[in-house]
Amino acid sequence: MTLTADTLIAYLRNDLNLEDDIAPETELFSSGLLDSVAMMTIIAFVEEQAGIEVRPADVTLENFDTVQAIVAYAHAEA
């Protein structure tokens, strides 16, 4: 499967009950919008949707702070 920004935003809204407006460039973690528990569920979702395995060393704000960064990371790893 392919991970898209729309799919990830829908997941954040529906499964993580995030009510804030989320754009592809919205900072999710550095802004405090989400926490480390949410990070673990997002990683599992990304792995399932993109068919990849996220390495612990890749779990950085650079790769996971925005929807845009998460999708770019998933596409680079696929």
Secondary structure, 3 states (H helix, E strand, C coil): CCCCHHHHHHHHHHCCCCCCCCCCCCCCCCCCCCCHHHHHHHHHHHHHHHCCCCCHHHCCHHHHCCHHHHHHHHHHHC
